[in-house]
Amino acid sequence: MYVIYINKFTPILFLIALGFSFIELAAAFYNDYCDYDEDIRSARKDKWTTTGVATPKTMRNISFLLLIIAFAFLWFTDYIILIIALYYSALGIAYSHPKLRLKRYNIKGYILGGSVWILILAYLTIIFQRIFFTDIFFILYCFFQSVYLVCQKDSSDLKDDTNLFLARNWRVASLICMMFAIFSSLFLFGIVASCLNLLWVWVLNTAFKIFTIKKIFERQMTRKIRMKTSLIELITPYLFIIMFNK
């Protein structure tokens, strides 16, 4: 998305994208390793560890292998990206590790995870010499949108009793989710405002946010609905950036 936004592709951006994608995958595999006992109690049938495809130990080993691959890619970037990658890797482990468990009962883990967007994109805007108001809006949009998506995921992932909606008051968790949705929408408007003939992109994105939040407050959010609304919310900024750069 950043490549489309700045209308420029470089090998460094490609390596950064690959490296952080593998870190994200490693965190997901490590999460399945740490959550095995809890997933068995919840009778989850949507994970490799609970369906017999892989053992928890295998998932742990794969997560470490993915981290090695990630840093092999990122080694060819620079030391600042490596520092950010170490920070993100530590967060990925702390998110799931039973003694740290950043994901348990609160929003702190999600905010810390989203902060990686701010660090990476702020650094890229500096090295590409693109420090404008729209760049700041883009960075903050990515941050708030990422935290919002994780929050709304909790509203349909009701087999995990550590998520916000089951561990806390449902209305409070819904308000938290709505707050991040509002800020995400505001910063997306800040980007779209530079090209008002494409305002419909923001309208479409915001309409789906309103629909999603309404479903969450009414406790009617399901994974199927969330996947569809999230897809629209993820695609619409791409539509704007592609059409704006034409």
Long-range contacts (C-beta under 8 A, 24 or more apart in sequence): 1-142, 1-237, 1-238, 1-241, 2-121, 2-124, 4-238, 4-241, 4-242, 4-245, 5-138, 5-241, 6-128, 6-130, 7-245, 8-128, 12-76, 12-77, 13-124, 15-73, 15-74, 15-76, 15-77, 16-74, 16-77, 16-81, 16-120, 16-124, 18-70, 18-73, 19-70, 19-71, 19-73, 19-74, 19-77, 19-81, 19-85, 20-70, 20-74, 20-85, 20-88, 20-116, 20-120, 21-70, 22-66, 22-67, 22-69, 22-70, 22-73, 23-66, 23-67, 23-70, 23-85, 23-88, 23-89, 23-92, 24-92, 25-66, 26-63, 26-64, 26-66, 26-67, 26-70, 26-89, 26-92, 27-63, 27-89, 27-91, 27-92, 27-93, 27-95, 27-96, 28-63, 29-59, 29-60, 29-62, 29-63, 29-66, 30-59, 30-60, 30-63, 30-92, 30-93, 30-96, 31-95, 31-96, 32-56, 32-59, 33-57, 33-59, 33-60, 33-63, 33-96, 34-96, 34-97, 34-98, 35-96, 35-160, 38-160, 39-159, 42-159, 42-160, 42-161, 43-159, 44-159, 80-123, 81-120, 81-123, 84-116, 84-119, 84-120, 84-123, 87-116, 87-119, 88-113, 88-116, 91-116, 101-162, 103-162, 103-163, 104-162, 104-167, 105-162, 105-164, 105-167, 105-168, 106-164, 107-147, 107-151, 107-164, 107-176, 110-147, 110-150, 110-151, 111-147, 113-146, 113-147, 113-150, 114-143, 114-144, 114-146, 114-147, 114-150, 115-143, 117-142, 117-143, 117-146, 118-143, 133-190, 134-190, 134-191, 134-194, 137-187, 137-188, 137-190, 137-191, 138-187, 138-191, 140-183, 140-187, 141-184, 141-187, 141-188, 141-190, 141-191, 141-237, 144-180, 144-181, 144-183, 144-184, 144-187, 145-180, 145-184, 145-188, 145-233, 147-180, 148-177, 148-180, 148-181, 148-184, 149-230, 149-233, 151-176, 151-177, 151-180, 152-177, 152-181, 152-212, 152-216, 152-221, 152-226, 152-230, 153-226, 155-216, 155-221, 155-226, 156-221, 156-222, 156-223, 156-225, 156-226, 157-223, 170-219, 171-217, 174-213, 174-216, 174-217, 177-213, 177-216, 178-213, 178-216, 178-217, 181-209, 181-212, 181-213, 184-209, 185-209, 188-237, 191-237, 191-240, 192-240, 194-244, 195-240, 195-244, 198-240, 198-243, 198-244, 201-236, 201-237, 201-239, 201-240, 201-243, 202-236, 202-240, 204-232, 204-236, 205-232, 205-233, 205-236, 205-237, 208-232, 208-233, 208-236, 209-233
